[in-house]
Amino acid sequence: MINLWLLIAKFGFLGLLYTFAIWVFVVIAREKAQSDIQALPGYKIRLVSDKADPKEYILSGVVSIGRSRDNEVWLSDDTISNHHARISFSEGFWVIEDLESKNGTYVNREKLHGNHKLSAGDSIKIGRNELEIIEE
């Protein structure tokens, strides 16, 4: 009977040990993810085509741009697609990609083919809208 209790105690201790190890791993992973987010270059998108009310959007995570209201950057323009373009952080850079829109996306007056690494001062033209990448 004592051997049974010792066996239960051993497995209970192992269970606690594994639970603690998993908890430590989760905490470290969360801290690393948080530090990665804080290390992103501080850029904003400024809507410069609306002179009366220039809006600014902070680049964070994945930023979708389009005519649909579920985009982070919503543009009321019939010449653009519902989900026109996307900006994301990849391999140390902010990158814009056209989402197979009909009228295309232009960066610094050149039509976008594939991905383009963004820098402060870059100009993005989507339909009748002009956006600019600025540093925070």
Phi and psi in radians as a Rosetta constraint file:
Dihedral C 1 N 2 CA 2 C 2 CIRCULARHARMONIC -1.155 0.35
Dihedral N 2 CA 2 C 2 N 3 CIRCULARHARMONIC -0.652 0.35
Dihedral C 2 N 3 CA 3 C 3 CIRCULARHARMONIC -1.067 0.35
Dihedral N 3 CA 3 C 3 N 4 CIRCULARHARMONIC -0.637 0.35
Dihedral C 3 N 4 CA 4 C 4 CIRCULARHARMONIC -1.132 0.35
Dihedral N 4 CA 4 C 4 N 5 CIRCULARHARMONIC -0.757 0.35
Dihedral C 4 N 5 CA 5 C 5 CIRCULARHARMONIC -1.157 0.35
Dihedral N 5 CA 5 C 5 N 6 CIRCULARHARMONIC -0.671 0.35
Dihedral C 5 N 6 CA 6 C 6 CIRCULARHARMONIC -1.119 0.35
Dihedral N 6 CA 6 C 6 N 7 CIRCULARHARMONIC -0.702 0.35
Dihedral C 6 N 7 CA 7 C 7 CIRCULARHARMONIC -1.119 0.35
Dihedral N 7 CA 7 C 7 N 8 CIRCULARHARMONIC -0.765 0.35
Dihedral C 7 N 8 CA 8 C 8 CIRCULARHARMONIC -1.104 0.35
Dihedral N 8 CA 8 C 8 N 9 CIRCULARHARMONIC -0.725 0.35
Dihedral C 8 N 9 CA 9 C 9 CIRCULARHARMONIC -1.112 0.35
Dihedral N 9 CA 9 C 9 N 10 CIRCULARHARMONIC -0.725 0.35
Dihedral C 9 N 10 CA 10 C 10 CIRCULARHARMONIC -1.068 0.35
Dihedral N 10 CA 10 C 10 N 11 CIRCULARHARMONIC -0.825 0.35
Dihedral C 10 N 11 CA 11 C 11 CIRCULARHARMONIC -1.179 0.35
Dihedral N 11 CA 11 C 11 N 12 CIRCULARHARMONIC -0.620 0.35
Dihedral C 11 N 12 CA 12 C 12 CIRCULARHARMONIC -1.105 0.35
Dihedral N 12 CA 12 C 12 N 13 CIRCULARHARMONIC -0.766 0.35
Dihedral C 12 N 13 CA 13 C 13 CIRCULARHARMONIC -1.112 0.35
Dihedral N 13 CA 13 C 13 N 14 CIRCULARHARMONIC -0.743 0.35
Dihedral C 13 N 14 CA 14 C 14 CIRCULARHARMONIC -1.079 0.35
Dihedral N 14 CA 14 C 14 N 15 CIRCULARHARMONIC -0.712 0.35
Dihedral C 14 N 15 CA 15 C 15 CIRCULARHARMONIC -1.058 0.35
Dihedral N 15 CA 15 C 15 N 16 CIRCULARHARMONIC -0.785 0.35
Dihedral C 15 N 16 CA 16 C 16 CIRCULARHARMONIC -1.108 0.35
Dihedral N 16 CA 16 C 16 N 17 CIRCULARHARMONIC -0.701 0.35
Dihedral C 16 N 17 CA 17 C 17 CIRCULARHARMONIC -1.103 0.35
Dihedral N 17 CA 17 C 17 N 18 CIRCULARHARMONIC -0.807 0.35
Dihedral C 17 N 18 CA 18 C 18 CIRCULARHARMONIC -1.146 0.35
Dihedral N 18 CA 18 C 18 N 19 CIRCULARHARMONIC -0.680 0.35
Dihedral C 18 N 19 CA 19 C 19 CIRCULARHARMONIC -1.078 0.35
Dihedral N 19 CA 19 C 19 N 20 CIRCULARHARMONIC -0.758 0.35
Dihedral C 19 N 20 CA 20 C 20 CIRCULARHARMONIC -1.105 0.35
Dihedral N 20 CA 20 C 20 N 21 CIRCULARHARMONIC -0.754 0.35
Dihedral C 20 N 21 CA 21 C 21 CIRCULARHARMONIC -1.094 0.35
Dihedral N 21 CA 21 C 21 N 22 CIRCULARHARMONIC -0.734 0.35
Dihedral C 21 N 22 CA 22 C 22 CIRCULARHARMONIC -1.146 0.35
Dihedral N 22 CA 22 C 22 N 23 CIRCULARHARMONIC -0.732 0.35
Dihedral C 22 N 23 CA 23 C 23 CIRCULARHARMONIC -1.049 0.35
Dihedral N 23 CA 23 C 23 N 24 CIRCULARHARMONIC -0.761 0.35
Dihedral C 23 N 24 CA 24 C 24 CIRCULARHARMONIC -1.077 0.35
Dihedral N 24 CA 24 C 24 N 25 CIRCULARHARMONIC -0.762 0.35
Dihedral C 24 N 25 CA 25 C 25 CIRCULARHARMONIC -1.055 0.35
Dihedral N 25 CA 25 C 25 N 26 CIRCULARHARMONIC -0.772 0.35
Dihedral C 25 N 26 CA 26 C 26 CIRCULARHARMONIC -1.109 0.35
Dihedral N 26 CA 26 C 26 N 27 CIRCULARHARMONIC -0.753 0.35
Dihedral C 26 N 27 CA 27 C 27 CIRCULARHARMONIC -1.107 0.35
Dihedral N 27 CA 27 C 27 N 28 CIRCULARHARMONIC -0.765 0.35
Dihedral C 27 N 28 CA 28 C 28 CIRCULARHARMONIC -1.114 0.35
Dihedral N 28 CA 28 C 28 N 29 CIRCULARHARMONIC -0.742 0.35
Dihedral C 28 N 29 CA 29 C 29 CIRCULARHARMONIC -1.098 0.35
Dihedral N 29 CA 29 C 29 N 30 CIRCULARHARMONIC -0.712 0.35
Dihedral C 29 N 30 CA 30 C 30 CIRCULARHARMONIC -1.131 0.35
Dihedral N 30 CA 30 C 30 N 31 CIRCULARHARMONIC -0.756 0.35
Dihedral C 30 N 31 CA 31 C 31 CIRCULARHARMONIC -1.099 0.35
Dihedral N 31 CA 31 C 31 N 32 CIRCULARHARMONIC -0.712 0.35
Dihedral C 31 N 32 CA 32 C 32 CIRCULARHARMONIC -1.136 0.35
Dihedral N 32 CA 32 C 32 N 33 CIRCULARHARMONIC -0.768 0.35
Dihedral C 32 N 33 CA 33 C 33 CIRCULARHARMONIC -1.081 0.35
Dihedral N 33 CA 33 C 33 N 34 CIRCULARHARMONIC -0.718 0.35
Dihedral C 33 N 34 CA 34 C 34 CIRCULARHARMONIC -1.136 0.35
Dihedral N 34 CA 34 C 34 N 35 CIRCULARHARMONIC -0.720 0.35
Dihedral C 34 N 35 CA 35 C 35 CIRCULARHARMONIC -1.200 0.35
Dihedral N 35 CA 35 C 35 N 36 CIRCULARHARMONIC -0.568 0.35
Dihedral C 35 N 36 CA 36 C 36 CIRCULARHARMONIC -1.130 0.35
Dihedral N 36 CA 36 C 36 N 37 CIRCULARHARMONIC -0.724 0.35
Dihedral C 36 N 37 CA 37 C 37 CIRCULARHARMONIC -1.140 0.35
Dihedral N 37 CA 37 C 37 N 38 CIRCULARHARMONIC -0.719 0.35
Dihedral C 37 N 38 CA 38 C 38 CIRCULARHARMONIC -1.206 0.35
Dihedral N 38 CA 38 C 38 N 39 CIRCULARHARMONIC -0.384 0.35
Dihedral C 38 N 39 CA 39 C 39 CIRCULARHARMONIC -1.468 0.35
Dihedral N 39 CA 39 C 39 N 40 CIRCULARHARMONIC -0.053 0.35
Dihedral C 39 N 40 CA 40 C 40 CIRCULARHARMONIC -1.142 0.35
Dihedral N 40 CA 40 C 40 N 41 CIRCULARHARMONIC 2.436 0.35
Dihedral C 40 N 41 CA 41 C 41 CIRCULARHARMONIC -1.054 0.35
Dihedral N 41 CA 41 C 41 N 42 CIRCULARHARMONIC 2.400 0.35
Dihedral C 41 N 42 CA 42 C 42 CIRCULARHARMONIC -1.428 0.35
Dihedral N 42 CA 42 C 42 N 43 CIRCULARHARMONIC 1.565 0.35
Dihedral C 42 N 43 CA 43 C 43 CIRCULARHARMONIC -2.005 0.35
Dihedral N 43 CA 43 C 43 N 44 CIRCULARHARMONIC 2.695 0.35
Dihedral C 43 N 44 CA 44 C 44 CIRCULARHARMONIC -2.236 0.35
Dihedral N 44 CA 44 C 44 N 45 CIRCULARHARMONIC 2.798 0.35
Dihedral C 44 N 45 CA 45 C 45 CIRCULARHARMONIC -1.879 0.35
Dihedral N 45 CA 45 C 45 N 46 CIRCULARHARMONIC 2.270 0.35
Dihedral C 45 N 46 CA 46 C 46 CIRCULARHARMONIC -1.995 0.35
Dihedral N 46 CA 46 C 46 N 47 CIRCULARHARMONIC 2.200 0.35
Dihedral C 46 N 47 CA 47 C 47 CIRCULARHARMONIC -1.407 0.35
Dihedral N 47 CA 47 C 47 N 48 CIRCULARHARMONIC 1.796 0.35
Dihedral C 47 N 48 CA 48 C 48 CIRCULARHARMONIC -1.664 0.35
Dihedral N 48 CA 48 C 48 N 49 CIRCULARHARMONIC -0.224 0.35
Dihedral C 48 N 49 CA 49 C 49 CIRCULARHARMONIC -1.287 0.35
Dihedral N 49 CA 49 C 49 N 50 CIRCULARHARMONIC -0.353 0.35
Dihedral C 49 N 50 CA 50 C 50 CIRCULARHARMONIC -1.678 0.35
Dihedral N 50 CA 50 C 50 N 51 CIRCULARHARMONIC 1.532 0.35
Dihedral C 50 N 51 CA 51 C 51 CIRCULARHARMONIC -1.103 0.35
Dihedral N 51 CA 51 C 51 N 52 CIRCULARHARMONIC -0.582 0.35
Dihedral C 51 N 52 CA 52 C 52 CIRCULARHARMONIC -1.224 0.35
Dihedral N 52 CA 52 C 52 N 53 CIRCULARHARMONIC -0.615 0.35
Dihedral C 52 N 53 CA 53 C 53 CIRCULARHARMONIC -2.468 0.35
Dihedral N 53 CA 53 C 53 N 54 CIRCULARHARMONIC 1.281 0.35
Dihedral C 53 N 54 CA 54 C 54 CIRCULARHARMONIC -1.199 0.35
Dihedral N 54 CA 54 C 54 N 55 CIRCULARHARMONIC 2.080 0.35
Dihedral C 54 N 55 CA 55 C 55 CIRCULARHARMONIC -1.673 0.35
Dihedral N 55 CA 55 C 55 N 56 CIRCULARHARMONIC 2.641 0.35
Dihedral C 55 N 56 CA 56 C 56 CIRCULARHARMONIC -2.197 0.35
Dihedral N 56 CA 56 C 56 N 57 CIRCULARHARMONIC 2.477 0.35
Dihedral C 56 N 57 CA 57 C 57 CIRCULARHARMONIC -2.247 0.35
Dihedral N 57 CA 57 C 57 N 58 CIRCULARHARMONIC 2.275 0.35
Dihedral C 57 N 58 CA 58 C 58 CIRCULARHARMONIC -1.367 0.35
Dihedral N 58 CA 58 C 58 N 59 CIRCULARHARMONIC 2.323 0.35
Dihedral C 58 N 59 CA 59 C 59 CIRCULARHARMONIC -1.352 0.35
Dihedral N 59 CA 59 C 59 N 60 CIRCULARHARMONIC 2.114 0.35
Dihedral C 59 N 60 CA 60 C 60 CIRCULARHARMONIC -2.692 0.35
Dihedral N 60 CA 60 C 60 N 61 CIRCULARHARMONIC 2.170 0.35
Dihedral C 60 N 61 CA 61 C 61 CIRCULARHARMONIC 1.162 0.35
Dihedral N 61 CA 61 C 61 N 62 CIRCULARHARMONIC -2.232 0.35
Dihedral C 61 N 62 CA 62 C 62 CIRCULARHARMONIC -1.932 0.35
Dihedral N 62 CA 62 C 62 N 63 CIRCULARHARMONIC 2.225 0.35
Dihedral C 62 N 63 CA 63 C 63 CIRCULARHARMONIC -2.008 0.35
Dihedral N 63 CA 63 C 63 N 64 CIRCULARHARMONIC 2.013 0.35
Dihedral C 63 N 64 CA 64 C 64 CIRCULARHARMONIC -1.670 0.35
Dihedral N 64 CA 64 C 64 N 65 CIRCULARHARMONIC 2.546 0.35
Dihedral C 64 N 65 CA 65 C 65 CIRCULARHARMONIC -2.210 0.35
Dihedral N 65 CA 65 C 65 N 66 CIRCULARHARMONIC 2.301 0.35
Dihedral C 65 N 66 CA 66 C 66 CIRCULARHARMONIC 3.039 0.35
Dihedral N 66 CA 66 C 66 N 67 CIRCULARHARMONIC -3.026 0.35
Dihedral C 66 N 67 CA 67 C 67 CIRCULARHARMONIC -1.447 0.35
Dihedral N 67 CA 67 C 67 N 68 CIRCULARHARMONIC -0.402 0.35
Dihedral C 67 N 68 CA 68 C 68 CIRCULARHARMONIC -1.277 0.35
Dihedral N 68 CA 68 C 68 N 69 CIRCULARHARMONIC 2.509 0.35
Dihedral C 68 N 69 CA 69 C 69 CIRCULARHARMONIC -1.227 0.35
Dihedral N 69 CA 69 C 69 N 70 CIRCULARHARMONIC -0.182 0.35
Dihedral C 69 N 70 CA 70 C 70 CIRCULARHARMONIC -1.499 0.35
Dihedral N 70 CA 70 C 70 N 71 CIRCULARHARMONIC 0.080 0.35
Dihedral C 70 N 71 CA 71 C 71 CIRCULARHARMONIC -1.424 0.35
Dihedral N 71 CA 71 C 71 N 72 CIRCULARHARMONIC 2.645 0.35
Dihedral C 71 N 72 CA 72 C 72 CIRCULARHARMONIC -1.166 0.35
Dihedral N 72 CA 72 C 72 N 73 CIRCULARHARMONIC -0.645 0.35
Dihedral C 72 N 73 CA 73 C 73 CIRCULARHARMONIC -1.984 0.35
Dihedral N 73 CA 73 C 73 N 74 CIRCULARHARMONIC 1.794 0.35
Dihedral C 73 N 74 CA 74 C 74 CIRCULARHARMONIC -1.639 0.35
Dihedral N 74 CA 74 C 74 N 75 CIRCULARHARMONIC 2.203 0.35
Dihedral C 74 N 75 CA 75 C 75 CIRCULARHARMONIC -2.111 0.35
Dihedral N 75 CA 75 C 75 N 76 CIRCULARHARMONIC 2.136 0.35
Dihedral C 75 N 76 CA 76 C 76 CIRCULARHARMONIC -1.471 0.35
Dihedral N 76 CA 76 C 76 N 77 CIRCULARHARMONIC 1.577 0.35
Dihedral C 76 N 77 CA 77 C 77 CIRCULARHARMONIC -2.690 0.35
Dihedral N 77 CA 77 C 77 N 78 CIRCULARHARMONIC 2.119 0.35
Dihedral C 77 N 78 CA 78 C 78 CIRCULARHARMONIC -1.247 0.35
Dihedral N 78 CA 78 C 78 N 79 CIRCULARHARMONIC -0.203 0.35
Dihedral C 78 N 79 CA 79 C 79 CIRCULARHARMONIC -1.569 0.35
Dihedral N 79 CA 79 C 79 N 80 CIRCULARHARMONIC 0.027 0.35
Dihedral C 79 N 80 CA 80 C 80 CIRCULARHARMONIC -2.043 0.35
Dihedral N 80 CA 80 C 80 N 81 CIRCULARHARMONIC 2.841 0.35
Dihedral C 80 N 81 CA 81 C 81 CIRCULARHARMONIC -1.402 0.35
Dihedral N 81 CA 81 C 81 N 82 CIRCULARHARMONIC 2.825 0.35
Dihedral C 81 N 82 CA 82 C 82 CIRCULARHARMONIC -1.004 0.35
Dihedral N 82 CA 82 C 82 N 83 CIRCULARHARMONIC -0.769 0.35
Dihedral C 82 N 83 CA 83 C 83 CIRCULARHARMONIC -2.203 0.35
Dihedral N 83 CA 83 C 83 N 84 CIRCULARHARMONIC 1.633 0.35
Dihedral C 83 N 84 CA 84 C 84 CIRCULARHARMONIC -1.554 0.35
Dihedral N 84 CA 84 C 84 N 85 CIRCULARHARMONIC -0.852 0.35
Dihedral C 84 N 85 CA 85 C 85 CIRCULARHARMONIC -2.565 0.35
Dihedral N 85 CA 85 C 85 N 86 CIRCULARHARMONIC 2.875 0.35
Dihedral C 85 N 86 CA 86 C 86 CIRCULARHARMONIC -2.454 0.35
Dihedral N 86 CA 86 C 86 N 87 CIRCULARHARMONIC 2.414 0.35
Dihedral C 86 N 87 CA 87 C 87 CIRCULARHARMONIC -2.009 0.35
Dihedral N 87 CA 87 C 87 N 88 CIRCULARHARMONIC 2.282 0.35
Dihedral C 87 N 88 CA 88 C 88 CIRCULARHARMONIC -2.481 0.35
Dihedral N 88 CA 88 C 88 N 89 CIRCULARHARMONIC 2.887 0.35
Dihedral C 88 N 89 CA 89 C 89 CIRCULARHARMONIC -1.712 0.35
Dihedral N 89 CA 89 C 89 N 90 CIRCULARHARMONIC 2.127 0.35
Dihedral C 89 N 90 CA 90 C 90 CIRCULARHARMONIC -2.501 0.35
Dihedral N 90 CA 90 C 90 N 91 CIRCULARHARMONIC 2.204 0.35
Dihedral C 90 N 91 CA 91 C 91 CIRCULARHARMONIC 0.915 0.35
Dihedral N 91 CA 91 C 91 N 92 CIRCULARHARMONIC 0.726 0.35
Dihedral C 91 N 92 CA 92 C 92 CIRCULARHARMONIC 1.525 0.35
Dihedral N 92 CA 92 C 92 N 93 CIRCULARHARMONIC 0.092 0.35
Dihedral C 92 N 93 CA 93 C 93 CIRCULARHARMONIC -2.385 0.35
Dihedral N 93 CA 93 C 93 N 94 CIRCULARHARMONIC 2.648 0.35
Dihedral C 93 N 94 CA 94 C 94 CIRCULARHARMONIC -1.407 0.35
Dihedral N 94 CA 94 C 94 N 95 CIRCULARHARMONIC 2.302 0.35
Dihedral C 94 N 95 CA 95 C 95 CIRCULARHARMONIC -2.227 0.35
Dihedral N 95 CA 95 C 95 N 96 CIRCULARHARMONIC 2.380 0.35
Dihedral C 95 N 96 CA 96 C 96 CIRCULARHARMONIC -1.895 0.35
Dihedral N 96 CA 96 C 96 N 97 CIRCULARHARMONIC 2.506 0.35
Dihedral C 96 N 97 CA 97 C 97 CIRCULARHARMONIC -2.420 0.35
Dihedral N 97 CA 97 C 97 N 98 CIRCULARHARMONIC 2.478 0.35
Dihedral C 97 N 98 CA 98 C 98 CIRCULARHARMONIC -1.427 0.35
Dihedral N 98 CA 98 C 98 N 99 CIRCULARHARMONIC 2.387 0.35
Dihedral C 98 N 99 CA 99 C 99 CIRCULARHARMONIC -1.696 0.35
Dihedral N 99 CA 99 C 99 N 100 CIRCULARHARMONIC 0.873 0.35
Dihedral C 99 N 100 CA 100 C 100 CIRCULARHARMONIC 1.009 0.35
Dihedral N 100 CA 100 C 100 N 101 CIRCULARHARMONIC 0.754 0.35
Dihedral C 100 N 101 CA 101 C 101 CIRCULARHARMONIC -1.281 0.35
Dihedral N 101 CA 101 C 101 N 102 CIRCULARHARMONIC 2.754 0.35
Dihedral C 101 N 102 CA 102 C 102 CIRCULARHARMONIC -1.249 0.35
Dihedral N 102 CA 102 C 102 N 103 CIRCULARHARMONIC -0.732 0.35
Dihedral C 102 N 103 CA 103 C 103 CIRCULARHARMONIC -1.679 0.35
Dihedral N 103 CA 103 C 103 N 104 CIRCULARHARMONIC -0.076 0.35
Dihedral C 103 N 104 CA 104 C 104 CIRCULARHARMONIC 1.420 0.35
Dihedral N 104 CA 104 C 104 N 105 CIRCULARHARMONIC 2.959 0.35
Dihedral C 104 N 105 CA 105 C 105 CIRCULARHARMONIC -2.163 0.35
Dihedral N 105 CA 105 C 105 N 106 CIRCULARHARMONIC 2.418 0.35
Dihedral C 105 N 106 CA 106 C 106 CIRCULARHARMONIC -2.065 0.35
Dihedral N 106 CA 106 C 106 N 107 CIRCULARHARMONIC 2.333 0.35
Dihedral C 106 N 107 CA 107 C 107 CIRCULARHARMONIC -2.092 0.35
Dihedral N 107 CA 107 C 107 N 108 CIRCULARHARMONIC 2.121 0.35
Dihedral C 107 N 108 CA 108 C 108 CIRCULARHARMONIC 0.914 0.35
Dihedral N 108 CA 108 C 108 N 109 CIRCULARHARMONIC 0.773 0.35
Dihedral C 108 N 109 CA 109 C 109 CIRCULARHARMONIC 1.183 0.35
Dihedral N 109 CA 109 C 109 N 110 CIRCULARHARMONIC 0.207 0.35
Dihedral C 109 N 110 CA 110 C 110 CIRCULARHARMONIC -2.000 0.35
Dihedral N 110 CA 110 C 110 N 111 CIRCULARHARMONIC 2.366 0.35
Dihedral C 110 N 111 CA 111 C 111 CIRCULARHARMONIC -1.129 0.35
Dihedral N 111 CA 111 C 111 N 112 CIRCULARHARMONIC 2.350 0.35
Dihedral C 111 N 112 CA 112 C 112 CIRCULARHARMONIC -1.396 0.35
Dihedral N 112 CA 112 C 112 N 113 CIRCULARHARMONIC 2.225 0.35
Dihedral C 112 N 113 CA 113 C 113 CIRCULARHARMONIC -2.192 0.35
Dihedral N 113 CA 113 C 113 N 114 CIRCULARHARMONIC 1.965 0.35
Dihedral C 113 N 114 CA 114 C 114 CIRCULARHARMONIC 1.405 0.35
Dihedral N 114 CA 114 C 114 N 115 CIRCULARHARMONIC -2.544 0.35
Dihedral C 114 N 115 CA 115 C 115 CIRCULARHARMONIC -1.688 0.35
Dihedral N 115 CA 115 C 115 N 116 CIRCULARHARMONIC 2.723 0.35
Dihedral C 115 N 116 CA 116 C 116 CIRCULARHARMONIC -2.426 0.35
Dihedral N 116 CA 116 C 116 N 117 CIRCULARHARMONIC 2.239 0.35
Dihedral C 116 N 117 CA 117 C 117 CIRCULARHARMONIC -1.285 0.35
Dihedral N 117 CA 117 C 117 N 118 CIRCULARHARMONIC 2.292 0.35
Dihedral C 117 N 118 CA 118 C 118 CIRCULARHARMONIC -1.681 0.35
Dihedral N 118 CA 118 C 118 N 119 CIRCULARHARMONIC 2.594 0.35
Dihedral C 118 N 119 CA 119 C 119 CIRCULARHARMONIC -2.347 0.35
Dihedral N 119 CA 119 C 119 N 120 CIRCULARHARMONIC 2.819 0.35
Dihedral C 119 N 120 CA 120 C 120 CIRCULARHARMONIC -1.030 0.35
Dihedral N 120 CA 120 C 120 N 121 CIRCULARHARMONIC 2.372 0.35
Dihedral C 120 N 121 CA 121 C 121 CIRCULARHARMONIC 1.679 0.35
Dihedral N 121 CA 121 C 121 N 122 CIRCULARHARMONIC -0.215 0.35
Dihedral C 121 N 122 CA 122 C 122 CIRCULARHARMONIC -1.139 0.35
Dihedral N 122 CA 122 C 122 N 123 CIRCULARHARMONIC 2.499 0.35
Dihedral C 122 N 123 CA 123 C 123 CIRCULARHARMONIC -1.885 0.35
Dihedral N 123 CA 123 C 123 N 124 CIRCULARHARMONIC 2.311 0.35
Dihedral C 123 N 124 CA 124 C 124 CIRCULARHARMONIC -2.068 0.35
Dihedral N 124 CA 124 C 124 N 125 CIRCULARHARMONIC 2.248 0.35
Dihedral C 124 N 125 CA 125 C 125 CIRCULARHARMONIC -2.032 0.35
Dihedral N 125 CA 125 C 125 N 126 CIRCULARHARMONIC 2.143 0.35
Dihedral C 125 N 126 CA 126 C 126 CIRCULARHARMONIC -2.264 0.35
Dihedral N 126 CA 126 C 126 N 127 CIRCULARHARMONIC 1.914 0.35
Dihedral C 126 N 127 CA 127 C 127 CIRCULARHARMONIC 1.080 0.35
Dihedral N 127 CA 127 C 127 N 128 CIRCULARHARMONIC -2.244 0.35
Dihedral C 127 N 128 CA 128 C 128 CIRCULARHARMONIC -1.560 0.35
Dihedral N 128 CA 128 C 128 N 129 CIRCULARHARMONIC 0.051 0.35
Dihedral C 128 N 129 CA 129 C 129 CIRCULARHARMONIC -1.753 0.35
Dihedral N 129 CA 129 C 129 N 130 CIRCULARHARMONIC 2.372 0.35
Dihedral C 129 N 130 CA 130 C 130 CIRCULARHARMONIC -2.022 0.35
Dihedral N 130 CA 130 C 130 N 131 CIRCULARHARMONIC 2.235 0.35
Dihedral C 130 N 131 CA 131 C 131 CIRCULARHARMONIC -2.078 0.35
Dihedral N 131 CA 131 C 131 N 132 CIRCULARHARMONIC 2.686 0.35
Dihedral C 131 N 132 CA 132 C 132 CIRCULARHARMONIC -2.285 0.35
Dihedral N 132 CA 132 C 132 N 133 CIRCULARHARMONIC 2.453 0.35
Dihedral C 132 N 133 CA 133 C 133 CIRCULARHARMONIC -1.550 0.35
Dihedral N 133 CA 133 C 133 N 134 CIRCULARHARMONIC 2.179 0.35
Dihedral C 133 N 134 CA 134 C 134 CIRCULARHARMONIC -2.241 0.35
Dihedral N 134 CA 134 C 134 N 135 CIRCULARHARMONIC 2.717 0.35
Dihedral C 134 N 135 CA 135 C 135 CIRCULARHARMONIC -1.446 0.35
Dihedral N 135 CA 135 C 135 N 136 CIRCULARHARMONIC 2.558 0.35
